[in-house]
Amino acid sequence: MINLDIHEKQRQNSIALAQEKKIRIPTFEQMINPDKIDPSIKNALKKVGLWKVDPLNLFRISWKNTPIESGGAFGGVNYIELPSSLTGVKARIFGLVGKWFPTGAHKVGAAFGCLVPKLVTGQFDPTSMKAVWPSTGNYCRGGAYNSALLGCESIAILPEGMSRERFEWLEKIAGEVIATPGCESNVKEIYDKCHELRTTRDDVMIFNQFEEFGNYLWHYHVTGQAIEEVLHKDLGSATRLAGLISATGSGGTIACGDYLKQKFPQMKNVASEALQCPTLLCNGYGDHRIEGIGDKHVPWIHNVRNTDMVVAIDDNFPVHLLRLFNEPAGQGYLLELGIAENTIEQLPLLGISGIANLIGAIKFARYYELTEKDSVFTIFTDSMQLYGSRIEEMHDRFGAYKKENAVRDYHQFLQGVTTDNMLELTYPEKRRIHNLKYFTWIEQQGRELDELNAQWYDSPDYWEKIQRQAGEIDTRIAAFNKDVGLA
């Protein structure tokens, strides 16, 4: 459960700061349905850039922003459908688009879900404490950004091997940026740094996305309901959701699958990871190049018992497709193949992890021999906007991208997707994966064994209690805004 106890003295400090900086905080309900946002806020947003450090942009933490860089309002859910001419499968593959969040990635929502409940209850005091954001990429960017909007000082922690764009942006937003050894797989090194900060400083609060249920809760409600809305809009009564494919990462995004399974009980929740670090697939380990998904452990907030399949993605596939989808020679070849120009124009909306999720969706569709009556949903967390340096690096290493490269990549890494390295989870397999939490969270991080057992044996009650907390958090936010007095 998310602790919502009130610490009144610290809460009053937060209220005074919000009054000074003219901060109003959106509710979960408003992030799901921006129609409920006050018209005065919508009008003010017309003059605010999507990435601007302005408290008004808290209200743009939604899947429904107008897809423009500045001055946008709200509309329908931002998503795309990729046609069979590209995917090579009959099933309809949809993906929510994360680019149109502030910071260019949906992780800004997960960070909101972790920080705001502690802020409005007074558990976190922005006048005396710094918010620490440990991450393998976008989450610490989202946390640093939210902190800036809410008047908090922040510390961002991420592996040194992440893309240059992330570090350059963070250096302008976060108070401190700490680069830990390794790449996406090196989560333990991040935890070690958090432990060091926690034991040597009394002015920090760690917002660890891998264990904070605000991450789970935000995706359960906001992402889950966005996907449901798209399904009903596009498919109506013919809705046949076959599955959700999500890289596990922090275990937050896949929480939307818990919401969807309650609405579509026949669907399957599919967790994807890098083949080079197959922790869920076979307790494996290693380094990989699918930025931002984190490995070598099972997140505390991952509802493993509700996960039906694991898919491992060879990182060669998204890396090669990154060039096919974004290089002129690649786009030109796709056009020659008869793929619609408007589809090709949308491919830069997929970053590396988004392309990996697409590959997972194709593997899933092939495995279950899905037809045009079936829909598969996934998440395009961020866009090519955050990976320009990776294209430059590949130019330096492999040379110019030519048509012959595009021909190979299209046939080998897109049409050549197969159903290897997939595992349907039986009860014992789910239990095996759940048990891996013990070594990270009980032995290393000091969580309670009784709660680990409750996640398994008290399911689904354990998870449903958390899901029901959104209403109580909204009540706390509304009371905070009322005391700030800016409405």
C-alpha positions as CSV (number, residue, x, y, z in Angstrom):
1,M,0.0,0.0,0.0
2,I,1.0,3.6,-0.6
3,N,1.4,5.4,2.7
4,L,-0.9,8.4,2.7
5,D,-0.5,9.5,6.3
6,I,-0.4,13.3,6.8
7,H,2.6,15.0,8.2
8,E,1.1,18.4,8.8
9,K,4.1,20.6,9.5
10,Q,5.9,19.5,6.4
11,R,2.7,19.7,4.4
12,Q,2.4,23.4,5.4
13,N,5.9,23.9,4.1
14,S,4.9,22.5,0.8
15,I,1.8,24.6,0.7
16,A,3.8,27.8,1.3
17,L,6.2,26.9,-1.5
18,A,3.3,26.1,-3.9
19,Q,1.7,29.5,-3.1
20,E,5.0,31.2,-3.8
21,K,5.6,29.4,-7.1
22,K,1.9,29.3,-8.1
23,I,1.7,25.6,-8.4
24,R,-1.5,23.6,-8.9
25,I,-1.4,19.9,-9.1
26,P,-3.6,17.7,-11.4
27,T,-5.4,14.7,-10.1
28,F,-5.3,11.2,-11.5
29,E,-8.8,11.8,-12.8
30,Q,-7.7,14.9,-14.8
31,M,-4.7,13.0,-16.3
32,I,-7.1,10.3,-17.5
33,N,-9.7,12.8,-18.7
34,P,-8.2,16.3,-19.4
35,D,-11.8,17.6,-20.1
36,K,-12.0,17.9,-16.3
37,I,-9.1,20.4,-16.2
38,D,-10.1,24.0,-15.4
39,P,-10.6,26.1,-18.6
40,S,-8.3,28.8,-17.3
41,I,-5.4,26.3,-17.1
42,K,-6.1,25.1,-20.6
43,N,-6.1,28.7,-21.9
44,A,-2.8,29.4,-20.1
45,L,-1.2,26.3,-21.6
46,K,-1.6,27.7,-25.1
47,K,1.4,29.9,-24.4
48,V,3.6,27.2,-22.9
49,G,6.0,24.9,-24.7
50,L,5.6,21.1,-24.2
51,W,9.0,20.8,-22.5
52,K,9.1,24.2,-20.7
53,V,9.9,24.1,-17.0
54,D,6.6,25.7,-16.0
55,P,4.2,24.3,-13.3
56,L,1.3,24.4,-15.8
57,N,3.0,21.5,-17.6
58,L,2.0,19.2,-14.7
59,F,-1.4,19.2,-16.4
60,R,0.3,17.8,-19.6
61,I,1.1,14.5,-17.8
62,S,-1.4,12.8,-20.0
63,W,-1.6,10.5,-23.1
64,K,-4.0,13.1,-24.6
65,N,-1.8,16.1,-25.4
66,T,-2.1,17.7,-28.7
67,P,0.9,16.3,-30.7
68,I,2.8,19.6,-31.2
69,E,5.8,21.1,-29.5
70,S,4.2,24.2,-28.1
71,G,0.8,25.7,-27.3
72,G,-1.2,22.5,-27.6
73,A,-4.4,21.6,-25.8
74,F,-5.8,18.2,-25.4
75,G,-7.5,15.7,-27.7
76,G,-7.7,11.9,-28.1
77,V,-5.1,9.4,-27.0
78,N,-1.8,9.6,-28.8
79,Y,-1.2,6.3,-30.5
80,I,-0.4,4.7,-33.9
81,E,-1.3,1.5,-35.6
82,L,1.4,-0.2,-37.7
83,P,0.0,-2.0,-40.7
84,S,0.6,-5.6,-41.8
85,S,2.7,-4.3,-44.8
86,L,5.3,-3.3,-42.2
87,T,4.9,-5.9,-39.4
88,G,4.4,-8.9,-41.6
89,V,1.6,-10.3,-39.4
90,K,-2.2,-10.2,-39.8
91,A,-2.9,-9.0,-36.3
92,R,-3.5,-5.3,-35.7
93,I,-0.6,-3.8,-33.7
94,F,-1.2,-0.6,-31.8
95,G,1.2,1.4,-29.7
96,L,0.7,4.4,-27.3
97,V,3.1,7.2,-28.2
98,G,5.2,8.6,-25.4
99,K,6.9,11.4,-27.4
100,W,4.1,13.9,-26.6
101,F,4.6,14.0,-22.9
102,P,6.9,16.7,-21.4
103,T,10.4,15.3,-21.6
104,G,9.4,13.2,-24.6
105,A,8.7,10.0,-22.6
106,H,5.8,8.7,-20.5
107,K,8.1,8.1,-17.5
108,V,7.2,11.6,-16.4
109,G,3.8,10.1,-15.4
110,A,5.4,7.3,-13.3
111,A,7.6,9.9,-11.5
112,F,4.5,12.0,-10.8
113,G,2.8,9.0,-9.3
114,C,5.8,8.4,-6.9
115,L,6.5,12.0,-5.9
116,V,3.1,13.8,-5.6
117,P,1.5,11.5,-2.9
118,K,4.4,12.1,-0.6
119,L,4.4,15.8,-1.4
120,V,0.7,16.5,-0.7
121,T,0.8,14.5,2.5
122,G,3.9,16.2,3.8
123,Q,6.0,13.0,3.9
124,F,8.4,14.8,1.5
125,D,9.3,18.4,2.4
126,P,10.7,20.2,-0.7
127,T,12.1,23.0,1.5
128,S,14.5,20.7,3.3
129,M,14.8,17.5,1.2
130,K,16.1,16.5,-2.2
131,A,14.3,14.0,-4.4
132,V,16.6,11.3,-5.6
133,W,15.6,9.6,-8.9
134,P,17.5,6.3,-9.6
135,S,16.9,5.1,-13.2
136,T,18.2,3.5,-16.3
137,G,17.1,6.5,-18.3
138,N,13.8,8.2,-18.8
139,Y,12.5,7.9,-15.2
140,C,15.2,10.1,-13.7
141,R,14.6,12.6,-16.5
142,G,10.9,12.6,-15.6
143,G,11.6,12.8,-11.9
144,A,14.0,15.7,-12.3
145,Y,11.5,17.5,-14.5
146,N,8.6,17.1,-12.1
147,S,10.9,18.2,-9.3
148,A,11.7,21.4,-11.2
149,L,8.0,22.0,-11.8
150,L,7.1,21.4,-8.2
151,G,9.9,23.6,-6.8
152,C,12.0,20.6,-5.5
153,E,15.7,20.0,-5.7
154,S,16.6,16.8,-7.4
155,I,19.4,14.2,-7.8
156,A,19.4,12.1,-10.9
157,I,21.1,8.7,-11.0
158,L,21.6,6.7,-14.2
159,P,24.2,4.4,-15.8
160,E,27.2,6.1,-17.5
161,G,26.4,4.1,-20.7
162,M,23.1,5.8,-21.4
163,S,22.7,8.1,-24.5
164,R,24.5,11.5,-24.5
165,E,21.1,13.3,-25.0
166,R,19.9,12.1,-21.6
167,F,23.0,13.5,-19.8
168,E,23.0,16.8,-21.6
169,W,19.4,17.5,-20.8
170,L,19.7,16.4,-17.2
171,E,22.6,18.7,-16.5
172,K,20.3,21.6,-17.2
173,I,17.4,20.4,-15.1
174,A,18.6,18.3,-12.1
175,G,20.6,19.7,-9.2
176,E,23.0,16.8,-9.3
177,V,23.6,14.1,-11.9
178,I,25.4,10.9,-10.8
179,A,26.6,8.4,-13.4
180,T,27.0,4.9,-12.1
181,P,29.1,2.2,-13.7
182,G,27.8,0.1,-16.6
183,C,24.7,0.2,-18.9
184,E,21.0,-0.7,-18.7
185,S,21.7,-4.0,-17.0
186,N,23.6,-2.5,-14.1
187,V,20.7,-1.8,-11.7
188,K,22.5,-3.0,-8.6
189,E,25.1,-0.3,-9.0
190,I,22.2,2.2,-9.0
191,Y,20.9,0.6,-5.8
192,D,24.3,0.8,-4.2
193,K,24.5,4.5,-4.9
194,C,21.1,5.0,-3.4
195,H,22.2,3.1,-0.3
196,E,25.2,5.3,0.0
197,L,23.1,8.5,-0.2
198,R,20.6,7.2,2.3
199,T,23.2,6.3,4.9
200,T,25.5,9.4,4.4
201,R,22.9,12.2,3.9
202,D,19.9,13.2,5.9
203,D,18.5,15.6,3.2
204,V,17.4,13.0,0.6
205,M,14.4,10.9,-0.2
206,I,14.8,8.0,-2.6
207,F,12.0,7.6,-5.2
208,N,13.0,4.2,-6.5
209,Q,10.7,3.4,-9.4
210,F,11.4,-0.3,-9.0
211,E,9.6,-0.4,-5.6
212,E,7.4,2.7,-5.5
213,F,3.7,1.7,-6.0
214,G,2.9,5.2,-7.3
215,N,4.6,4.0,-10.5
216,Y,2.4,0.9,-10.6
217,L,-0.8,2.9,-9.8
218,W,-0.2,5.6,-12.4
219,H,0.1,3.1,-15.2
220,Y,-2.7,0.9,-14.0
221,H,-5.2,3.8,-14.2
222,V,-3.8,6.4,-16.7
223,T,-2.1,4.0,-19.2
224,G,-4.7,1.2,-18.8
225,Q,-7.6,3.5,-19.4
226,A,-5.9,5.2,-22.4
227,I,-5.5,1.8,-24.1
228,E,-9.1,0.8,-23.3
229,E,-10.3,4.0,-24.9
230,V,-8.3,3.3,-28.1
231,L,-9.6,-0.2,-28.3
232,H,-13.2,0.9,-28.1
233,K,-12.7,3.8,-30.4
234,D,-11.0,1.7,-33.2
235,L,-12.7,-1.6,-32.7
236,G,-16.0,-0.9,-30.9
237,S,-18.0,-4.0,-30.2
238,A,-15.5,-6.0,-32.3
239,T,-12.8,-5.5,-29.7
240,R,-10.7,-8.7,-29.3
241,L,-7.6,-7.8,-27.4
242,A,-5.1,-10.6,-27.6
243,G,-2.4,-9.2,-25.5
244,L,-0.3,-6.4,-24.1
245,I,3.5,-6.5,-24.7
246,S,5.6,-4.4,-22.4
247,A,9.3,-4.4,-21.5
248,T,9.4,-4.9,-17.8
249,G,11.9,-2.3,-16.9
250,S,10.7,-0.9,-13.6
251,G,7.6,-3.1,-13.6
252,G,5.4,0.0,-13.8
253,T,4.2,0.1,-17.4
254,I,3.1,-3.5,-17.4
255,A,0.7,-2.6,-14.6
256,C,-1.7,-1.3,-17.2
257,G,-2.0,-5.0,-18.2
258,D,-3.6,-5.6,-14.7
259,Y,-6.3,-3.1,-15.6
260,L,-6.8,-4.5,-19.1
261,K,-7.1,-8.1,-17.9
262,Q,-9.9,-7.0,-15.6
263,K,-11.7,-5.6,-18.7
264,F,-10.6,-8.3,-21.2
265,P,-10.1,-11.5,-19.2
266,Q,-9.0,-13.5,-22.2
267,M,-6.0,-11.3,-23.0
268,K,-2.4,-12.1,-22.1
269,N,0.2,-9.9,-20.3
270,V,3.5,-10.4,-22.0
271,A,6.8,-9.2,-20.3
272,S,9.7,-8.6,-22.7
273,E,13.3,-8.2,-22.0
274,A,16.7,-8.3,-23.8
275,L,17.9,-11.7,-24.9
276,Q,21.4,-10.7,-23.8
277,C,20.1,-10.4,-20.2
278,P,17.3,-13.0,-20.0
279,T,16.5,-12.7,-16.2
280,L,12.9,-13.6,-16.5
281,L,13.3,-16.1,-19.2
282,C,16.0,-18.2,-17.5
283,N,17.5,-16.3,-14.6
284,G,20.1,-15.0,-17.0
285,Y,22.4,-12.0,-16.8
286,G,24.5,-9.8,-19.1
287,D,24.8,-6.4,-20.9
288,H,22.6,-5.2,-23.7
289,R,21.7,-2.2,-25.8
290,I,18.0,-1.7,-25.4
291,E,18.2,1.5,-23.4
292,G,16.0,2.2,-20.4
293,I,14.6,-1.2,-19.5
294,G,16.8,-2.3,-16.5
295,D,17.6,-6.0,-15.8
296,K,19.1,-8.6,-13.5
297,H,16.3,-8.4,-11.0
298,V,12.5,-8.5,-10.7
299,P,11.0,-5.2,-9.7
300,W,9.1,-5.2,-6.4
301,I,6.1,-3.7,-8.0
302,H,5.8,-6.3,-10.9
303,N,2.7,-8.4,-10.4
304,V,4.3,-11.6,-11.7
305,R,1.3,-13.8,-10.9
306,N,-0.7,-11.8,-13.6
307,T,2.0,-12.2,-16.2
308,D,1.4,-14.9,-18.9
309,M,4.4,-14.9,-21.1
310,V,8.1,-13.8,-21.3
311,V,9.6,-12.8,-24.6
312,A,13.3,-12.1,-25.0
313,I,14.4,-9.7,-27.8
314,D,17.9,-9.9,-29.4
315,D,19.2,-6.3,-29.1
316,N,20.6,-6.6,-32.6
317,F,17.0,-6.3,-33.9
318,P,16.0,-2.9,-32.5
319,V,19.5,-1.5,-33.1
320,H,19.4,-2.4,-36.8
321,L,15.7,-1.3,-37.2
322,L,16.6,2.1,-35.6
323,R,18.6,2.8,-38.7
324,L,16.0,1.3,-41.1
325,F,13.3,3.5,-39.6
326,N,15.3,6.7,-39.5
327,E,18.0,6.8,-42.2
328,P,16.9,8.2,-45.6
329,A,18.0,5.0,-47.4
330,G,15.9,2.9,-45.0
331,Q,12.8,5.1,-45.4
332,G,13.3,5.2,-49.1
333,Y,13.4,1.4,-49.4
334,L,10.3,1.1,-47.2
335,L,8.6,3.5,-49.7
336,E,9.7,1.3,-52.6
337,L,8.0,-1.7,-50.9
338,G,4.7,0.1,-51.0
339,I,4.5,1.0,-47.3
340,A,2.4,4.1,-46.9
341,E,4.3,7.4,-46.6
342,N,2.3,8.5,-43.5
343,T,3.4,5.2,-41.8
344,I,7.0,5.8,-42.6
345,E,6.8,9.4,-41.3
346,Q,5.6,8.0,-37.9
347,L,8.4,5.5,-37.5
348,P,10.7,8.0,-35.7
349,L,8.1,8.0,-32.9
350,L,9.7,4.7,-31.8
351,G,12.8,4.8,-29.7
352,I,15.0,1.8,-29.1
353,S,12.8,0.3,-26.4
354,G,9.7,1.1,-28.5
355,I,11.2,-0.9,-31.4
356,A,11.9,-3.7,-29.1
357,N,8.3,-3.7,-27.9
358,L,7.2,-3.8,-31.6
359,I,9.4,-6.9,-32.2
360,G,7.8,-8.5,-29.1
361,A,4.3,-7.8,-30.5
362,I,5.2,-9.4,-33.8
363,K,6.7,-12.4,-32.1
364,F,3.5,-12.7,-30.0
365,A,1.3,-12.5,-33.0
366,R,3.3,-15.1,-34.8
367,Y,3.4,-17.5,-31.8
368,Y,-0.4,-17.5,-31.4
369,E,-1.1,-17.3,-35.1
370,L,-3.3,-14.2,-34.6
371,T,-5.6,-13.0,-37.4
372,E,-6.9,-9.6,-38.5
373,K,-9.6,-10.0,-35.9
374,D,-7.0,-9.8,-33.1
375,S,-5.4,-6.7,-31.7
376,V,-2.1,-6.5,-29.9
377,F,-1.1,-3.4,-27.8
378,T,2.3,-2.2,-26.8
379,I,4.0,1.0,-25.7
380,F,6.4,3.3,-27.6
381,T,7.9,4.8,-24.5
382,D,10.0,7.5,-26.2
383,S,11.1,8.5,-29.7
384,M,14.1,8.9,-31.9
385,Q,14.4,12.4,-30.5
386,L,16.5,10.9,-27.6
387,Y,18.8,8.7,-29.8
388,G,20.3,10.9,-32.4
389,S,23.8,10.3,-30.9
390,R,23.3,6.5,-31.4
391,I,22.8,7.0,-35.2
392,E,26.0,9.1,-35.2
393,E,27.9,6.4,-33.4
394,M,26.8,3.8,-35.9
395,H,27.8,6.0,-38.8
396,D,31.2,6.3,-37.2
397,R,31.5,2.6,-36.6
398,F,29.8,1.0,-39.6
399,G,29.8,3.8,-42.2
400,A,27.0,5.3,-44.3
401,Y,23.6,3.5,-44.4
402,K,22.8,2.4,-47.9
403,K,20.0,0.6,-49.7
404,E,21.7,-2.8,-49.4
405,N,21.8,-2.3,-45.6
406,A,18.1,-1.4,-45.7
407,V,17.2,-4.5,-47.7
408,R,19.1,-6.7,-45.2
409,D,17.6,-5.1,-42.2
410,Y,14.0,-5.2,-43.5
411,H,14.1,-8.9,-44.3
412,Q,16.3,-10.1,-41.5
413,F,15.3,-8.0,-38.6
414,L,11.6,-7.2,-39.4
415,Q,10.2,-9.8,-41.7
416,G,12.6,-12.3,-40.2
417,V,11.2,-12.1,-36.7
418,T,10.7,-15.6,-35.3
419,T,9.1,-17.2,-32.2
420,D,12.3,-18.3,-30.5
421,N,13.1,-17.3,-26.9
422,M,9.5,-17.2,-25.8
423,L,8.1,-18.9,-22.7
424,E,4.5,-19.4,-21.7
425,L,4.4,-19.1,-18.0
426,T,3.0,-22.0,-16.1
427,Y,2.2,-21.7,-12.4
428,P,5.7,-23.0,-11.4
429,E,7.4,-20.7,-13.9
430,K,5.5,-17.6,-12.5
431,R,6.5,-18.8,-9.0
432,R,10.2,-19.1,-10.1
433,I,10.2,-15.5,-11.3
434,H,8.4,-14.2,-8.3
435,N,11.0,-15.9,-6.0
436,L,13.8,-13.9,-7.6
437,K,12.4,-10.9,-5.8
438,Y,13.7,-12.4,-2.6
439,F,17.4,-11.9,-3.4
440,T,17.1,-8.2,-4.4
441,W,14.4,-7.0,-2.1
442,I,14.6,-9.0,1.1
443,E,18.3,-9.8,1.3
444,Q,19.7,-6.6,-0.3
445,Q,17.0,-3.9,0.2
446,G,15.5,-4.9,3.5
447,R,11.8,-5.3,2.4
448,E,9.6,-7.5,4.5
449,L,9.3,-11.2,3.7
450,D,5.6,-11.2,4.8
451,E,4.8,-8.7,2.1
452,L,6.7,-10.7,-0.5
453,N,4.5,-13.7,0.4
454,A,1.4,-11.5,0.4
455,Q,2.1,-10.4,-3.2
456,W,1.8,-14.0,-4.2
457,Y,-0.6,-15.7,-1.7
458,D,-3.0,-12.8,-1.2
459,S,-3.2,-12.0,-4.9
460,P,-5.4,-10.4,-6.3
461,D,-6.5,-8.7,-3.0
462,Y,-3.0,-7.3,-2.4
463,W,-2.9,-5.6,-5.8
464,E,-6.5,-4.5,-5.8
465,K,-6.0,-2.6,-2.5
466,I,-3.3,-0.6,-4.2
467,Q,-5.4,0.0,-7.3
468,R,-8.2,1.5,-5.2
469,Q,-5.9,4.1,-3.7
470,A,-6.1,6.5,-6.7
471,G,-9.3,8.1,-5.3
472,E,-7.8,8.7,-1.9
473,I,-4.7,10.3,-3.5
474,D,-7.0,12.6,-5.6
475,T,-8.7,13.6,-2.4
476,R,-5.4,14.5,-0.9
477,I,-4.4,16.5,-4.0
478,A,-7.7,18.4,-4.1
479,A,-7.3,19.3,-0.4
480,F,-3.7,20.5,-1.0
481,N,-4.8,22.6,-4.0
482,K,-7.6,24.1,-1.9
483,D,-5.2,25.1,0.9
484,V,-2.8,26.6,-1.7
485,G,-5.7,28.7,-2.7
486,L,-5.0,29.3,-6.4
487,A,-8.1,27.7,-7.9
